Amino acid sequence: MKYIIPIIILSFLLLGCKKDDDSSTTTTTELEGTWKTACHSSTDYYRIISVAVTGTTFVEKNEYHSDSSCANDNATFEVTFGSLSIGDAQTFDSYGSSGGSGAEFTMTVSTNTLTILNSTEVSWANSNSYCGDADWVLNTAKSIVGKTCVSGGTTSTYWSAGTAVYGLYLLDGSQLFWDDSDSSYPSSVGTGTSDNFTKQ
């Protein structure tokens, strides 16, 4: 579809393989704060992804833009997770020359919203009953938690509230890399440009 943004769950290049370290756990302290990627290409758009961690709350926000400088807004997609808990520490064999460290984590889906910031895309969403809704309003967040949405032949079914999510992160100073799944802990994380979150 030319206009509506095909919102998708983060996909990562599987570049960093993990191995078990020990059964020790850590706290969310090292993840506290806001982390953000640079503006990067994503399908037919450009995107900035940010993560904000406060206590046991993890918020992932995807900002979609029509230009390479990410100045023209199209839509934002924001998922809020609760019950964030850091689990077993992990080491990474193939990150850089000396590997890296991080941990597994778990959290639970709380909310998931899409805000359309472009009038053309609002019209498309209403005409096509995007996510089963025909009452989209410009600059107004709408819940898509647990919904199935179709755009450009791509079907996306979003996690329902209460879904348990299993994650893995790699932390290297001010750089964060992570991935998650609703079925099991990921075996690796991506370390490409679009996967690189810098501490703000």
N, C-alpha and C positions, 0 to 999 in steps of 0.2 A: 504494500500500500504506500502510496507516495507521501501521504501526510501524517497519518497517525503514528505515533511512536510505538514500535514493538518492544514494550517493556519486558525485559527478561531478567531472570536471576543471574547473578554474576557468573561468568564462565572464565576459567583460568587455564593457562597453558601448564601442563604438568611437567614442571622443570625441576622441582626440588623434592627428592625422595626422602622420607623420614624414616627413622628407626627408633624403637623404644629406648628410653633412657632409664628411668626407674619409675616407681609408683608415687614419687613425691608430687605434691601439688603446690601451686603458688596462688597468689591473690590476683584480683583484677587491677591492682594498683598500677602495674606497668603498662596497662592498656588505657588507663584513665586519660581523658582529653579528647581532642578532635584530630582526626587523621584524614588526609585528602590526597587524591590523585591529581596529576596534571590534566589539562584538557586533552582528550585523545579521541581518535576516530572510533565510532561504534555503529556498524551497519551503515545506514544512510544519514547518520547524525554525528554529532560530537558530544562527548559526555565528560562530566566531572563526577566522581564518586567520593562521598565523604562518609566517615564513620565517627560517631560520637559515643563515647563510653563514659557513663556516670554510675558508679556503684555497680548495681546488677542490671542496669539498662544499657542496651546496645541498639543504636539507631543507625541504619544504613540509608543513605539518601543518594539517589541517582538524578543528576540534573542533565537534561538533554537540550542541545542547542543546534541551530542550523548552520553555524559558522565555525571555522577552525580556531577562532579565538574565544569561543564559548561566551560571546557577548549577547547573542540573540536567543532568548528563552523560547523553548517549545513545550516542555513539560517537566514535572518532577515526580519521582516515584520514591516513596519513603516507607520503609518497613521498620517497625519498632519491636524489639525483642525484650523480654524480661527474664528474670531468674538466671542471669548470666553467672556461670560457675566455671572456674578454671580447674582443669583436671591434671592428668599426667604430663610431666615435662617431657619434651622431645628434643632430639638433636637431628640435624639435617646434614647428610653426607655431601650433597652436591651443590650447596650454596656457597659461591665464592671459592676462595682457595683454602679456607679453613673451616668450612661448614657454617652452621648457624644453630640457634636454639630457639625454642618456643614451647608451646604446650597445646594440648587438646582442650576444648571447651564445649560446654553445652548451654543452650538457652531455649526459650519458648516464644513462639510467635504471639505478639499481642495485637498489633494493628498493621494495616497495609493500605496505603492510600496513593491515588494518582491525582495530580493536579495538572490540568491542561492550561497552558499559558499562551495559546495561539488560537485566534478566533476561527481560522480555517479548519484547524484540527477539532475544535469543539463542534463545528457544523458536521464534520465527517463522523465524529463519534456518535452524535445524536441521530444522524441519518442511518447509520449502520448498527445502532443499538450496541455500541461497544461494551463489552463485559455484561451484556444483557440489560443495559440502561440507556434510556433515550432522554435523560434529563441532565446532561452534563452542562456545567456553567463555567464560564471563563474564570480562571484564578480561584477556583473553589475545589478544595480537596474532596475526593469521593472514595469511599472504601471499596477496595477490590479484594479484600481478604476472602479466601476460599472460592473466588470466582474464576470462570473460564473465559478468556478473552481471545478473540481472533482478529488478526491484522495481517494483511498481505499474504494470506495463506498459512501464516504461522499461528498455531494455537498454544496458548500459555495458560496453565492452570496454577493458580497461586495458592500457597499454603493457607490452611484454615487457622483460625485463632486456636491457640493451645498446642499447635504442632511442635513436637520436640525437634530441635535442630542440633546437629553434631558438627563441631568445627575444629579447625587446626590453624594455628598461626605461627609465623616466623617473625621474630623481632630482632632487628639489627640497629641498635641506637635509635635514630629518629625515623627509621624505615620499618614499615609494617607490611607483611604479606599474609593473606589468609584465604581460606575457602571453607565452605560448609555444605551440609547435606542433611536431608531428613531421614536417611536410612542408616548411615554409619559414618564413622570418622573418616575424613578424606585421607588418602595415603600420601598426598603431596600438596604443595601449594604452588601457584604460579609466581614467577619472579620477573615477569615482563614489565614494560613501561606502564601499561594500563592496570597492573596489579600492585604497583608500588605506591603505598600510602605514606605520606610524609607528615610527621607531627607538626601541628600548627601552633 
